[in-house]
């Protein structure tokens, strides 16, 4: 036969493509866990009692319910929606707790009144912030995320990690001062049937109210 045959000791040619590690080795697949030590003292005390009696998940679900209500119920028109979301989560996970959503004061009772926690919440018109909390609750009930992930997402939302820089600018002072005159003037015209002159007066009053709140909150 013509042509030289490769010798037994010959090595195959090096592959021109570099082998990459599997994606499973690149991505950290360790499930994230919520740090309960970041909780207020009263919530941590209730969580520890519930965890000892009914397990970690039950205690974390109580925390999720309470945090959802505190951040979602920041406007008078959110009462019904907040109650609906809390009831859906309660029925889904068989939680033994009740709540009373007042205008600015919230009450939470768990295990037939064995624990009762109160919170006062400020009025807030940040609809994007509230929408994110609602989406997290829906994802938890649908089984897309664990309760640990839901609590972590809540903490990240509160820190503004899932909000654009423009939204963060308007969420707090001094950027928030832009919204006060706009809201006051549009409410005067749309809800109270005012004229353009009334809108101007309302804008001035809204700006003054925003400035007073800025001074009081930083003083």
C-alpha positions as CSV (number, residue, x, y, z in Angstrom):
1,X,0.0,0.0,0.0
2,X,1.2,3.5,-0.8
3,X,1.3,6.2,1.8
4,X,2.9,6.2,5.2
5,X,0.8,5.0,8.1
6,X,0.9,6.8,11.5
7,X,3.3,5.2,14.0
8,X,2.0,3.7,17.2
9,X,3.6,6.4,19.3
10,X,2.2,9.4,17.4
11,X,0.0,11.8,19.3
12,X,-3.2,13.2,17.8
13,X,-3.2,16.8,16.7
14,X,-4.3,19.3,19.4
15,X,-7.8,20.4,19.1
16,X,-8.2,23.9,17.7
17,X,-11.1,24.6,20.1
18,X,-10.5,25.2,23.7
19,X,-12.7,23.2,25.9
20,X,-14.8,25.3,28.3
21,X,-16.0,24.2,31.7
22,X,-19.7,23.3,32.0
23,X,-22.1,26.0,32.8
24,X,-22.9,24.1,36.0
25,X,-19.4,24.8,37.2
26,X,-19.6,28.5,36.4
27,X,-23.0,29.4,38.0
28,X,-23.3,29.2,41.8
29,X,-26.3,27.0,42.3
30,X,-26.3,27.3,46.1
31,X,-29.8,28.4,47.2
32,X,-29.8,31.8,48.8
33,X,-31.0,32.0,52.4
34,X,-32.6,35.0,54.1
35,X,-30.7,36.4,57.1
36,X,-33.2,36.5,60.0
37,X,-30.8,38.5,62.2
38,X,-31.6,41.6,60.1
39,X,-35.2,41.6,61.5
40,X,-36.5,43.9,64.2
41,X,-36.3,42.4,67.7
42,X,-40.1,41.7,68.0
43,X,-40.4,40.0,64.6
44,X,-37.3,37.9,65.3
45,X,-38.8,36.8,68.7
46,X,-42.0,35.7,67.0
47,X,-40.1,34.0,64.2
48,X,-38.0,32.0,66.6
49,X,-41.1,30.8,68.5
50,X,-42.9,29.8,65.3
51,X,-39.8,28.0,63.9
52,X,-39.4,26.0,67.1
53,X,-43.1,24.9,67.0
54,X,-43.9,24.5,63.3
55,X,-40.6,24.7,61.4
56,X,-38.5,27.2,59.5
57,X,-40.8,27.7,56.5
58,X,-43.9,28.5,58.6
59,X,-42.0,31.1,60.5
60,X,-40.6,32.7,57.4
61,X,-44.0,32.8,55.8
62,X,-45.3,34.8,58.7
63,X,-42.5,37.2,58.2
64,X,-43.3,37.4,54.5
65,X,-46.9,38.2,55.2
66,X,-46.1,40.9,57.7
67,X,-43.5,42.6,55.5
68,X,-45.8,42.4,52.5
69,X,-48.6,44.2,54.4
70,X,-46.2,46.8,55.8
71,X,-44.8,47.8,52.4
72,X,-47.9,47.3,50.2
73,X,-50.4,49.1,52.4
74,X,-49.0,52.6,52.1
75,X,-52.1,54.3,50.6
76,X,-55.7,54.3,51.4
77,X,-56.8,52.7,48.1
78,X,-54.4,49.7,48.7
79,X,-56.4,48.2,51.6
80,X,-58.6,45.8,49.5
81,X,-55.7,44.7,47.3
82,X,-53.4,44.1,50.3
83,X,-56.1,42.1,52.1
84,X,-56.7,40.0,49.0
85,X,-53.0,39.2,48.6
86,X,-52.6,38.4,52.3
87,X,-55.6,36.1,52.2
88,X,-54.3,34.3,49.0
89,X,-51.0,33.6,50.7
90,X,-52.7,32.5,53.9
91,X,-54.9,30.0,52.1
92,X,-52.1,28.7,50.0
93,X,-49.8,27.9,52.9
94,X,-52.4,27.3,55.6
95,X,-51.2,30.1,57.9
96,X,-53.0,30.7,61.2
97,X,-52.9,34.4,61.4
98,X,-55.2,37.4,61.1
99,X,-54.6,41.1,60.4
100,X,-56.3,44.5,60.8
101,X,-55.3,47.1,58.2
102,X,-56.1,50.6,59.5
103,X,-55.3,53.8,57.7
104,X,-51.9,54.2,59.3
105,X,-51.8,51.4,61.9
106,X,-51.6,47.7,61.1
107,X,-52.2,44.8,63.6
108,X,-51.1,41.2,63.1
109,X,-52.1,38.3,65.2
110,X,-50.8,34.7,64.9
111,X,-51.7,31.4,66.5
112,X,-55.0,32.5,68.0
113,X,-53.6,35.7,69.4
114,X,-50.6,34.1,71.0
115,X,-48.6,37.0,69.4
116,X,-49.8,40.4,68.3
117,X,-47.6,42.9,66.6
118,X,-48.5,46.5,65.7
119,X,-46.9,48.8,63.0
120,X,-47.5,52.3,61.9
121,X,-46.9,52.9,58.2
122,X,-46.5,56.2,56.3
123,X,-48.5,57.2,53.3
124,X,-46.6,56.6,50.1
125,X,-47.7,57.0,46.5
126,X,-44.8,55.0,44.9
127,X,-46.9,52.7,42.7
128,X,-43.8,51.0,41.2
129,X,-42.5,50.1,44.6
130,X,-45.9,48.5,45.6
131,X,-46.2,46.7,42.3
132,X,-42.9,45.0,42.8
133,X,-44.0,43.7,46.2
134,X,-47.2,42.4,44.7
135,X,-45.3,40.6,42.0
136,X,-43.1,38.9,44.6
137,X,-46.1,37.7,46.5
138,X,-47.7,36.3,43.3
139,X,-44.5,34.5,42.4
140,X,-44.3,32.9,45.8
141,X,-47.9,31.6,45.7
142,X,-47.3,30.3,42.1
143,X,-44.3,28.3,43.3
144,X,-41.8,30.1,41.1
145,X,-39.6,31.2,44.1
146,X,-39.0,29.9,47.6
147,X,-39.9,31.9,50.7
148,X,-36.2,32.6,51.3
149,X,-35.9,34.1,47.8
150,X,-39.2,36.1,48.3
151,X,-37.8,37.6,51.5
152,X,-34.5,38.4,49.9
153,X,-36.3,40.1,46.9
154,X,-38.3,42.2,49.4
155,X,-35.1,43.4,51.0
156,X,-33.5,44.2,47.6
157,X,-36.6,46.1,46.6
158,X,-36.5,48.2,49.7
159,X,-32.8,49.0,49.0
160,X,-33.8,50.0,45.4
161,X,-31.7,47.3,43.7
162,X,-34.6,46.6,41.2
163,X,-35.5,50.2,40.5
164,X,-34.0,52.5,37.8
165,X,-31.8,55.5,38.9
166,X,-34.6,57.9,37.8
167,X,-37.1,56.1,40.0
168,X,-34.7,56.3,43.0
169,X,-34.2,60.0,42.4
170,X,-38.0,60.6,42.5
171,X,-38.5,58.2,45.5
172,X,-36.6,60.4,48.0
173,X,-35.7,64.0,48.5
174,X,-34.7,66.3,46.9
175,X,-36.0,64.6,43.7
176,X,-39.3,64.0,45.3
177,X,-40.0,67.7,45.5
178,X,-40.7,67.7,41.8
179,X,-43.8,65.5,42.3
180,X,-45.6,67.6,45.0
181,X,-46.6,70.5,42.8
182,X,-47.6,68.2,40.0
183,X,-49.8,66.0,42.1
184,X,-51.4,68.9,43.9
185,X,-52.3,70.8,40.7
186,X,-53.6,67.8,38.8
187,X,-55.7,66.7,41.8
188,X,-57.2,70.2,42.1
189,X,-58.3,70.1,38.4
190,X,-59.2,66.5,37.9
191,X,-60.8,65.5,41.2
192,X,-62.2,68.8,42.4
193,X,-63.1,70.5,39.0
194,X,-60.8,73.4,39.5
195,X,-59.6,75.9,36.9
196,X,-56.1,76.7,35.8
197,X,-55.8,79.4,38.4
198,X,-56.7,76.8,41.1
199,X,-54.1,74.4,39.7
200,X,-51.4,77.1,40.1
201,X,-52.4,77.8,43.7
202,X,-52.4,74.1,44.4
203,X,-49.0,73.7,42.9
204,X,-47.6,76.4,45.2
205,X,-49.2,74.8,48.2
206,X,-47.9,71.3,47.1
207,X,-44.4,72.7,46.7
208,X,-44.6,74.3,50.2
209,X,-45.9,71.1,51.7
210,X,-43.1,69.1,50.1
211,X,-40.4,71.5,51.3
212,X,-41.8,71.4,54.9
213,X,-41.7,67.5,54.8
214,X,-38.2,67.6,53.5
215,X,-37.1,69.9,56.3
216,X,-38.9,67.9,59.0
217,X,-37.6,64.5,57.7
218,X,-34.0,65.7,57.7
219,X,-34.1,67.9,60.8
